[in-house]
């Protein structure tokens, strides 16, 4: 049995009930930040000078802020996938001045999500190609650490395809109901 989650566009300006978000789409939206998180955790020690069994990054004052910032940015981008299954991805939140309660045109979410999904899928394909042709020999990690790095990076390669699938579900849900365009 497939369960669905019902979200309502409770704004008085719309009075429209959204089509149900499929339970599988809800799970995919939750999975995306989880497949991105291990790489962020993996890169944190590198920013603080730990080389994971290999040569550490050359010392620079910006290493830690850069790595922390990159980790936070990637996780925020991954969390934006919830907009494809939540009300705030279809209607501007009421707290936004002058725009609150207005319907968001589907393309505003579909175009950047599709581009992001294609970008991360391409990065994943490139990574898989490099891993298959060069292997871990070119990686700056010590023995054993390279296997862990491959597992973390391999998991993150799911981000692009998962985002594309979730975007397609959003597109279908918004396309089917003309009131949600």
C-alpha positions as CSV (number, residue, x, y, z in Angstrom):
1,X,0.0,0.0,0.0
2,X,1.4,3.4,-1.0
3,X,0.7,6.2,1.5
4,X,0.7,9.8,0.6
5,X,1.2,13.0,2.5
6,X,-1.2,15.7,2.0
7,X,-0.1,19.3,2.1
8,X,-2.5,22.1,1.9
9,X,-1.9,25.5,0.4
10,X,-3.9,27.1,3.2
11,X,-3.6,30.6,1.9
12,X,-6.8,32.4,1.5
13,X,-5.6,33.8,-1.9
14,X,-5.5,30.3,-3.5
15,X,-8.0,28.1,-1.7
16,X,-6.4,25.1,-3.6
17,X,-5.5,21.7,-2.2
18,X,-2.3,20.4,-3.6
19,X,-2.0,17.0,-5.2
20,X,-0.6,14.5,-2.7
21,X,3.2,14.1,-2.4
22,X,3.9,10.4,-2.9
23,X,5.5,8.8,0.1
24,X,8.5,7.7,-2.1
25,X,9.1,11.3,-3.0
26,X,9.1,12.3,0.6
27,X,11.7,9.6,1.3
28,X,13.9,10.7,-1.6
29,X,13.8,14.3,-0.2
30,X,14.9,13.0,3.2
31,X,17.6,10.8,1.5
32,X,19.3,13.7,-0.4
33,X,20.8,15.5,2.6
34,X,21.8,12.2,4.1
35,X,23.8,11.1,1.0
36,X,25.6,14.5,1.0
37,X,26.4,14.6,4.8
38,X,29.1,11.9,4.9
39,X,31.3,13.8,2.4
40,X,30.9,16.9,4.5
41,X,31.9,15.1,7.7
42,X,34.8,13.4,5.8
43,X,36.2,16.8,4.6
44,X,36.1,18.5,8.0
45,X,39.4,16.9,9.4
46,X,41.1,17.7,6.1
47,X,40.4,21.4,6.6
48,X,42.0,21.3,10.0
49,X,45.3,19.8,8.7
50,X,44.6,16.0,9.1
51,X,45.7,14.3,5.9
52,X,43.8,11.0,6.3
53,X,46.9,9.0,6.2
54,X,48.5,11.1,3.4
55,X,49.9,14.5,2.9
56,X,47.8,17.2,4.7
57,X,46.6,20.3,2.8
58,X,49.2,23.0,2.6
59,X,48.8,25.2,5.7
60,X,46.8,28.3,5.0
61,X,44.6,30.5,7.3
62,X,41.5,29.9,5.1
63,X,41.6,26.1,5.0
64,X,39.2,25.6,8.0
65,X,36.7,28.4,7.0
66,X,36.8,27.1,3.4
67,X,36.0,23.5,4.3
68,X,33.4,24.4,6.9
69,X,31.8,26.8,4.4
70,X,31.8,24.3,1.6
71,X,30.3,21.7,4.0
72,X,27.5,24.0,5.1
73,X,26.8,25.2,1.6
74,X,26.5,21.7,0.2
75,X,24.2,20.7,3.0
76,X,22.0,23.8,2.5
77,X,21.8,23.0,-1.2
78,X,20.8,19.4,-0.4
79,X,18.2,20.6,2.1
80,X,16.6,22.7,-0.6
81,X,15.3,19.5,-2.1
82,X,12.6,19.6,0.5
83,X,11.1,22.5,-1.4
84,X,10.1,19.9,-4.0
85,X,7.8,18.2,-1.5
86,X,6.8,21.1,0.8
87,X,4.4,24.0,0.6
88,X,7.2,26.5,0.5
89,X,8.2,25.1,-2.9
90,X,4.8,25.9,-4.3
91,X,3.7,29.0,-2.4
92,X,5.8,31.9,-1.1
93,X,5.8,31.7,2.7
94,X,3.4,34.2,4.3
95,X,6.2,35.9,6.2
96,X,7.9,37.1,3.0
97,X,6.9,40.8,2.6
98,X,4.7,41.6,-0.5
99,X,5.1,38.1,-2.0
100,X,3.8,35.9,0.8
101,X,1.0,33.7,-0.2
102,X,1.7,33.9,-4.0
103,X,1.9,30.8,-6.0
104,X,5.4,30.0,-7.2
105,X,5.5,29.2,-11.0
106,X,6.7,25.6,-11.3
107,X,9.7,26.6,-13.5
108,X,11.2,28.6,-10.6
109,X,11.8,25.3,-8.9
110,X,12.1,22.9,-11.8
111,X,14.8,24.8,-13.8
112,X,17.4,25.2,-11.0
113,X,16.6,21.7,-9.6
114,X,17.1,20.1,-13.0
115,X,20.3,22.0,-13.7
116,X,21.6,21.1,-10.2
117,X,20.6,17.4,-10.7
118,X,22.3,17.4,-14.1
119,X,25.4,19.1,-12.7
120,X,25.8,16.6,-9.8
121,X,25.0,13.7,-12.1
122,X,27.8,14.8,-14.5
123,X,30.2,15.2,-11.5
124,X,29.3,11.7,-10.4
125,X,29.9,10.3,-13.9
126,X,33.2,12.1,-14.0
127,X,34.1,10.7,-10.6
128,X,33.1,7.2,-11.6
129,X,35.2,7.4,-14.8
130,X,38.2,8.6,-12.8
131,X,37.7,5.9,-10.2
132,X,37.5,3.2,-12.9
133,X,40.5,4.4,-15.0
134,X,42.9,5.9,-12.4
135,X,41.6,4.2,-9.2
136,X,42.6,5.5,-5.8
137,X,46.3,5.7,-6.6
138,X,46.0,9.4,-7.4
139,X,44.2,10.2,-4.2
140,X,46.1,11.9,-1.5
141,X,45.0,9.5,1.2
142,X,46.8,6.7,3.0
143,X,45.9,3.0,2.6
144,X,42.6,2.2,4.1
145,X,41.6,5.9,4.1
146,X,41.2,5.7,0.3
147,X,38.5,3.0,0.7
148,X,36.6,5.2,3.1
149,X,37.0,8.2,0.8
150,X,35.6,6.1,-2.1
151,X,32.6,5.0,0.0
152,X,31.8,8.6,1.1
153,X,32.2,10.1,-2.4
154,X,30.3,7.2,-4.0
155,X,27.4,7.8,-1.7
156,X,27.3,11.5,-2.7
157,X,27.1,10.5,-6.3
158,X,23.5,9.6,-5.7
159,X,22.7,13.3,-5.2
160,X,22.2,14.2,-8.8
161,X,20.1,11.2,-9.9
162,X,17.9,11.5,-6.7
163,X,17.4,15.2,-7.3
164,X,16.4,14.6,-10.9
165,X,13.9,11.9,-9.9
166,X,12.5,14.2,-7.2
167,X,12.3,17.1,-9.7
168,X,10.4,15.0,-12.1
169,X,7.9,14.0,-9.4
170,X,7.4,17.7,-8.6
171,X,7.0,18.5,-12.3
172,X,4.3,15.8,-12.7
173,X,2.4,16.9,-9.6
174,X,2.4,20.5,-10.6
175,X,1.7,19.8,-14.3
176,X,-1.3,17.6,-13.6
177,X,-3.3,20.1,-11.6
178,X,-3.8,23.4,-13.6
179,X,-4.6,25.2,-10.4
180,X,-1.1,24.6,-9.2
181,X,0.7,26.1,-12.2
